[in-house]
């Protein structure tokens, strides 16, 4: 089968890009002819072709287009409306615009545009709606899409590459306990709640507690970054937080190993790749039960419906002090990664999903 892989852009260490490239490699290994079409790419080895060439490259209705839907893109929507090729909508989810209302009009507009196309894609009756999580598929099931046209496939990722790196801890802080957060500095990630949990932890007597946040701040969210700095000052924990925006893979590997827990209090995730990184590397996870997080984590972590600072702080201390619990979480995480998210499992599930496409 000829498969056109369509994506709004490619960049290194980006979750959508990793999924696109991993899926491309897997499909080629399964004998398919795959070309990636994108308006731009930087820092990746995969050659790309211009999206305008996609229709001339496809040869028959038996070919397929896999579109990685993560932003609003009129070109892709129009293409899906007119193509005779089989259509696979790979949905990564789009952050609801209200998270950015205080911080960026541009983000509000972009997220509203992206989510505003959900109804149109649902009405197209695509051959397959391929969700990264059940939470993502719910966006289409709620719009009347036939469940038989939906399939679940977690995203391809770089976890094995991360595991292969020698850890480099030279620039990392120490903490007793050390809390880790991995993810960009954005309002939906709820760093404010993490800071509050850290303050509560120190108030409980854990004076050496430290939070390491590994993730970049988009310059377009500079006001949010300033608000975080102000909140650190208000909670008097400036000396106990490291915002590391330039961590490399070896440092990230070391951070997972050094941390007492990955604390993920995000309010919106379409999947949450850091959870499976932590599981694979044996880092206990404490998380808010929001959006896709409960499914991704499964029974491999401590989940809380709300991120009350004292509750989260108590959970961190429990994981730090209870060796049996800590080892149970590590073992459960490794088992869930191996059974559900390992590359061989994803490759198998991708092949199964494609049989649904070929049958239509």
N, C-alpha and C positions, 0 to 999 in steps of 0.2 A: 504494500500500500504506500502511495505517496502521501506524506503528512507534512503540512505547512504548520510550523510552530510560530504563532503570532504573539508578540509581547510588546508593550509600550516602550521598553528600553531594557538594557542589560548593564549591570554594574557588579563589581566584585563584592562578595559577602552580603549580598542582598537576598532575602528569602525568596522573592518571586523569581529572581534571576537563577538562584540555585535550583529551584524546582524546574524551571524551563530547561536549563542545561542538563540536569540529571535525567529528566524525562527524555530529552533528545538522545542522550547516550544510550539509555535503556531501549528505546524504540529502534535505534540503529542496530543494537546487539540482537534484537529480535527479528531483524531482517527487513525492516522498513526503510524507505528512502525519506530522510527528514532534512528539511532546510528551515533555518530560523529567519524570520522576517521581523525587523524592528526598525524604528526610525533612527535609533542611535544606540551605540554600545561603547563602553570604555572599560579597559582593564580586564577583558575576558578574551580567551583564545578563539572562541567560536566565530567563524565568519558569518556575517549577516547579509541579507539582501533587503532592498527597499520594500516596504509594504505594498507599494503600487505595482510591484511585479508579481504579486501572489496569484492573481487570477490567471495570468498567462502561464505560470509554472504548473498549476494544477491541470491535469489532463482529462479527468473523467469524474462523473458523479460518485465513483467508488473511492476517490481520494478523500482526504479529511483535512479540516482546519482545526487545530487546537488553539483557542484564544485564551490567554492568561488575563482574565478580567480582574483588575485591581484598581482601575481609575476609570473616569469617564473618557470615552474615545469615540467620537462620531464615526470615524473611518471604520472601525471594527464593527460597530452596530450596523452601519449601512451594508458592509460586506456580508455579514451574517444574514441580512434580510434578502439578499439577491443571489447568493452563491448556490450552485447546484451540488457542491461538494458536501460531504457529511460534516456536521458542525458539532464540535466538542467544546463546551464552555467550561473552562477551568476556572472556578471561582475562588478567589483568595480572600474575599470580603473587603469592605471599605469602611473606614472609621466613620461613624455618624458625625455629621458636621457640628452638632451642638457641643462636642468636646472642645472645639476651637473657637467658640463664640467670643470669648474674652481676649483671645490672643492673636488671631490672624484672619482677616477677611478673605485672604486668598485661599487659605485652607478650607474655610467654610464653603466657599464657592466650589472648590475642586471636589470636596467630599460630597456636597449636595448634587453636583453634576454626575458623579460616579454612581451614587445610590439612586439617582433619578432615572437611570437606565435599566434598573432591575425589572420593572414592569414590562418594558419592551423586549428584553431578552426572554422573559418568561413566556410572552405571547408568541415568540418565534417557534416554539415547540422543537427545540434543537434535538438532534439525535441523542445527545448525552449531556447531562449537567454533572460535572465532575467536581465534587466539593472536597476541600481539604479536611473538613470536619462535618459532623452532623449539624452543628450550629450553622455552618455556611449553607448546607443544603436546605435548612429550614426557610431561608429567605425565598427559595423557589417553590418549595412545597406549600408555603403559605399563600403563594400567588397562583396556585392551581396547577402547577406542573405535575405531570403523571409520575408517581414514584418509580415506575418501571423505567423511566428515562433518567433516573438519578443514580449515581454511584459515588461511593466514598473512596478516596485515595489520599492518604496523608502526603504532605509535600516531600519531594526529594530534597536532600540536605547535604551539609558538609560535615556531619558528625564524625564519620570515619576519618576524614582528614584531620579533624581536631584531635581525635584520639591518638593519631600517629605522631603528633608533634611532641618534642621534648619541652616540658614546661619551663617557663622563664619567669621567675618571681621577683626579680631584682627591684622593679618599680612598684610592687604591690604593697599595700598597707597590711599591717597586722591588726587583729582585733580579737578580743576575748569576750563574747563571740564575734565572729566576722560574718556580717550579712552581705549577700551578693545579690545585685539586681543587674540583669542583662537586657538591654533594650534601649531604643532611642529615647532621648529626653522629650517627651510629648505628653500633653495633658491626660490622654486616656491611659497612660502607663501608671498614673497615680503615685508619682514620686513623693508628693506631699504626704500621703498616708504612710509611706515608708519612713519618712523623716519623723513623723509622729510616733511610729512604733519604736524607732531608735531612741527617741527622747524618753519614751516610757520605759524602755529597757535600762537606760542609764539611771532613771529614777528608782528602779528596782534594785539598784546597787551594782549593776554591771558597768562600772565606770570605764572599763577598757573596751566596751562595745564599739564597733566601727561598721559603717556601711560603705561598701564599694559599689558604685554604679558604673557599669561599662556600657557606654552608648553615646552616640553623637547628638548634638543639638543642631537642628536646622537653623541657619541664620534667620529664616523667615519666622521663627518662633522665639526670637530674642527676648521679647517681653515675658514669655513664659520662663525662660532661663533666669531673667532678673527676679521674677517672683519667687522662684525656687531659692535663689540666694538670700532673698529677704526672709523667707520662711526658715531657712537654716539659722539665720541670725536670731529670729524671734524665739526659736526653740533652743538656742544656745548650744548647738551641736556642730558648729562650723568646723571645729577641730576633729570631729568624729566622722566626717563624710569625705570620701574621695570621689570626685566626678571625673572619671577617666574616659575621655572622648577619643583617644587614639590607641587603645589597646590592640595589640596584634594577636594572632592566633595562639602563639606560644604563651603569651601573658594571659589570655582568656583561659587556656587549658590550666594554667597554674592557679588562676582565680577559682575555678570550679573545685580544684583539689584542696585549696587552702580554706575555702569558705565552710562555715558550720552549716549553712543552709542557703539555698537560692530562695529568696523571698519575693514572690511574684504577686503583687496586689493590683495588677492592671484591671481596668474596668471594661476593656474591649479588646479581644483577640480573636482573629479568625482561625488560628491554630496555636501559636506560641512555640516557636522553635526552641527557645532557651530551656523549656521544660524537658525536651527530649535530650538536649545536650547534657543537662544535669543528670537525668536518669542514666544515660549511657556512661557517664563519668563517675557515678556513684555519689553524687551530691544530694543530700536530703532536700526535699522541696516543701515549702510552706506557701500556700497560695489562696487567693480569693476565688471563690466559686462563681466566676463570672464568665459569660460568653462561651467560648470554646474550651476554656481551661479545664472544667471537670472531665470532659471526655478525653482530652489529650493526656491528662495526668492519670486518669483512672483511679486505682486504689494505691497508687505509688507515692502518695504524699499526704500532707495534712491540709485539708480544705476547710475554709471558713466562709460562711455566707456573707459576712460583713467583716471588714478589716478594722475592728476595734483595736486601737493601739495597744492596750494592755493585754488583750487576748493574743495578739500576734507576738508581743514581747514574751509572754509566758510560754508560747509555743516554741520560740527560739531557744529559751532557756531549757525547756524540756528536751529538745533535740540535742542540745549541747551536753546535757548532764546524764541523759538516759542512754547508755551504750546499747542496750538491747533494742530500743526503739530506733536508734540511729542505724544499726545494722539491718533491721527489718526494712526500713525505708530504702536503704541502698540496694538491698537484694530485690525488693519489689520494683524499684526503678529499672534496674538492669534487666529484669525479666520482662517488664512491659516493653522496653525498647527492643529487645531481641524478638519478641513475638509479634509486634505491631509496626515497628518503625525501621527495622534493619533494612538495608538496601535490597537484599534478596526478597524480602517480603513485599516491598514496594514494587519491585520489578514484576513479581508474580501477579499482584493485584492490578497493575497497569495492563498486563496482557489480558487478564480476565475482563477488565472494563472495555478494552478494545473489541472483544468478541461481541459485546452489546452493540457497538457502533457498526461492525461489519454485518450484523444481522438486520440492519435497517436500510 
